Amino acid sequence: MTVVLLTGARGFVGRQIAAGLAALGMQTHALSSTEADLSIPVHAWHQGDLMDKSSTRALLETIRPTHLIHAAWDTTHGAFWTSDANYAWVCASLGLLEAFQAVGGQRLIVVGSCAEYDWRFGFCSEDTTPLNPALPYGLCKASLFRLCEAYAKSHNISMAWARIFLLYGPHERPQRLVPSIANALLAGRAAPCTRGDQIRDLMHVEDAGSAIAALSASDVSGGVNIGSGQPISLSSVGLEIGKQLGRLDLVQFGALSARPDDPPVLIPDTRKLYRELGFKARFDLANGIANSIEFWRNQPA
């Protein structure tokens, strides 16, 4: 029987992975450092601290998962790029992997990031674009990928690494692009933006969760980019939100300066996701934005 342990199950991505696993009929044990969220569909909740190696080992000896999806990480808004917590998460993740191997774990999926790539290349392909991250977050993710890859190979564990690009949707931090514009317009306030000529790939988080769940149930290995495969300008996102809310007048392009380190193009090669895994996305930009607006409209003021 397939038994999945999902870390970071209460997170922005983790809760959608749980939903994807439920849709596949997988028995999922959810691990969180805080209390259970009973709105997330899992078989059982477990509270634990992955920084505590002995308690992690004891937990895995109890659950004895065949599959591990590791989505937990410190992503505190504005701080995670350079936080020392990144280094601690590398150590904790290796301890988790050792505990997984000790109980006979068979299939490992780790949630990585587009931040692992060298952004100067713009178009990021799993097998050809160098992993040359500029900041500690990407460096730690890329280093963990190499370590997990080697460990999995030497211990006969099947492994895939899900490199997420730009996600949006319910439960994301309100400071991020889509909710910051949507919430401003819902309140009748101006939404200052950059010119928005950066080219990006935006994927609805529900699609990302479904993709990672499907990846766990497959035998696809190695790095896999998680993205929509539809490059767009960031101004297109602001225009779509403004159009749907009837307040294009409040979207102020050029009111903010782009960050000097912001690459003009950052998009994934998604052929492995859509051809090899056979994934099909549910959301396009228009219905994904509509879903996000509906979520934020219904949040308490």
N, C-alpha and C positions, 0 to 999 in steps of 0.2 A: 504494500500500500504506500502511496506517495503521501508524505507528511512534510509540509512546508513550514519553515520558520521564517517569518518576515520581521526584520528589525525596522525601527523608525515608522511603525505602522500608523501613528497618529499624524504624521507629517503631510505636507502638501502633496507630495508624490506617493508616499507610502499608503495613504488611505485609498488612493485610486488603484494601486497595485493590488490591495486587498480585494477591492471590488472586482477587478479583473480575474483574480484567482477564484473568487466565488462563482463568477460566471462560467468558469471552466470546471467547476465542481471539485476544486482542490481543497483538501483539509488543511486549513491554515492556522498556525499558532502565531499570534501577534505579540511582539515584544515592544514595550514602551518604557521610558524612564518615568513616566507619570501614570495617572490612573487610566483605566480602560475607557474607551469611547464606544459605547454600545450601538451607536449608529453605523459603525463600520462592520461589515459582515465577515466575521471570522469564526473559527471553531472554538477558540479559547484565547483569553488574554493572559499575558504574563508581564509582571512589572519587574524590571531589573536594570542594573547599571553595567553596561558593557565595559566600563573602565575597571571593574572588579573581575579580575581573571578567574578567580576561584568560584565565584557565584555564577559566572558565565558557563564554566565547565559543568557545574552542578545542574544548571538549567538544561543544557543540551543533553546531559545524561538522562534527565527525566523525559524530555520530549522525544529524543532520538530522531531528529528530522532526516529525511532522505534528501531534501532540497533546502537550500538556504538562499534567501534573497536579502541582501544587506543594503538597506536604504538609509540607515541612521548615519547622521553626521551633524556637526554644529554648523548651522547656516544662519547665524544671527545677522540680521540685515545690516549692511554697512560695515560689518566687522570681520566676517568670515574669510574674506579674501587674504588677509594678512595675520589672522589670529594664530597664536601658539597652540590653540586647541586642535588645529589641523594635525600637528605632529602627534599629539596624544591619541587622535583617532586612528592614525596609522598603526600604532602599537595595539590599541584595543581591537582593531579589525583583524590583526594577525593572531591575537589571542583567540578571537572568535573562530577563525579559520582552523586553528589547531584543535579546538574543542569539537568542531564539526567533523574533522577528519577522524578524531579519536572515537566517535560514535558511529563511524561507518558512512558518513555523508557521501552522497553520490554526485550531486549537481549544485554548482555555485553560480549565483548571479549577483554581481555587485553593481550598484548605481554609481557611475562615474560622471564625468562632466566634459563639455566642450572646452573648458578651461585647461584641459591637459594638452591641447594642440598648440602648435605655433600659429598664432592668429595672423601672422604676416602672409600666410598662404591663402587666407580667405575661404577657399573651398576645401573642406576638411574630409579626407577619405581615410578610412580605418587602416588600410594597409600601406599607404604611401605618404601621408602627411606626417611630418615629424612630431613627436611628443616633446615639446619644448616650452613648457609653461613659464609665464612671466612672474607669477605670484605664488606664495606658499600654498594656497588652496589647491591650485592646479598641480603644483609640484608634488604635493602629498598624495593627491589622487593618482597621478601618473606613476609615482614610485610604488604605491600600493598595487596598481595594476601589474607592474613588472614582478613584484614579489608574489602576488597571488597566482599569476600565470606560471611562474616557476614552481611554486609549491604544489599547485594543482597537478601539474604535469608529473612531478616526481611521486605524487601520492595517488595517481590514477583517479583524479576528480575531474569531472566534466565542468568546464567553466566558460561563462560568457560575461562580458563587461559592457553594460549599457551606458553609452556616453550621451547624456541628455544635452540638448541645445536649449533654446528659449521656450519655456512653458508658460501658459497662462490658464486661468480658470478659477473655479471656486476654491476658497480657503487660502489663496496666495496672500502674501503680505501686502497690506494696502498701499505701501510705498512704491510698489512696482508699477510698471508702465500702464497696463490695462486698468487695474483698479484705481490708480491715481487719477487718470483721466475720467473714468466712468463716475467715480464718486464726486469729483468736482462738478461735472455736468449735472448729475442727479441733484446736487445741492444748489444749482444755478450759479456756480462760481466759474471763473476762468480757469483753464487748464494750460499753464505754460509748458511748452515743449521745445525741444531742439528743432532744427529745420526738418529732421526726420528723413534725411536722405541716406541713412545707413541701411544697408540691405541685410536682412535677417531671415531666419526661419522660425516661425512661431507655431507651436503645436499645443492643442488643448490638452490639459493635464489628464483628462479621462482617457484620451487616446494613448498618451504616454504610459499610463498605468496598465492599460490593456496590452500594449506592446510588450512591456516588461513581463507581465504574467504569461503571455504567449511564448516569450523567449525562454522562460523557465521550464515550460512544458515541451520545449523542442530540444534538438541536439545541436543547434547552431552554436558555434564556439567563437572565442576571441572577442575583439572589440566590435560593437554594433552601435552605430549612430542612431539616436532616437530623435526624429524630427519629422516634420510634415512633408518635406520634399518640395515645398512651394515657397521659393524665395520671394519676399516682398519688402518694400520700404517701410520704415517705421511710421512715416507719415500716413501710409495707407491704413495703419491700425487706428491712428487718431481720427482720420476721416471716417472710418467705418463706425467708430463709437459715436462721433458727432452726428453722423447721418441717422443712426438708429435712435438716438435720443432727441433728434430735431434741434440740436444746439451746436451746429458747426461754427457759429459765430464765437463760441467760447473756447474753441481749440486754437491756441496761440502758437503757431509754428515760428521758430526763431527767437522766442522769448528767452530761451535758455541756451547756453553754449554747450556744445558737445564736449565730452571729456577728451583731453589730448591723446589718451591712450585707446580711444574707442575706434576699433577698426572699421573701415568703410564697408567691408563685406565680411560676414561670418555665417557661413551656411554649410550644412552637412551633405555628404554623399550618402543618400538613403537607399541605394540599390540593394544593399545586403538586407535591410529591414523589409523592404517591400517584395523583393524577388526571392531571396533565399528563405526568409521566414514566412513570406506570403501574407504579411500583415495588411489589413485594410483599415484606414482611418474612418471614424464616424463623422468628425467635424470638419467643415471648411471654415474659413475666417468668419464669414457672415453668421453662420449659426453658432459658432464657438463664441463670438463676441456677444450674441444675443443671450446665450446661456450664462455668460459671466455677468452681464448687466443684470439679469434676473436675480442672480445670487446676491449681488451687492445691493440691489434695490430692497431686498428683504432682510438685510442686516440691521440690527438696532443702531440708531443714530449715536 
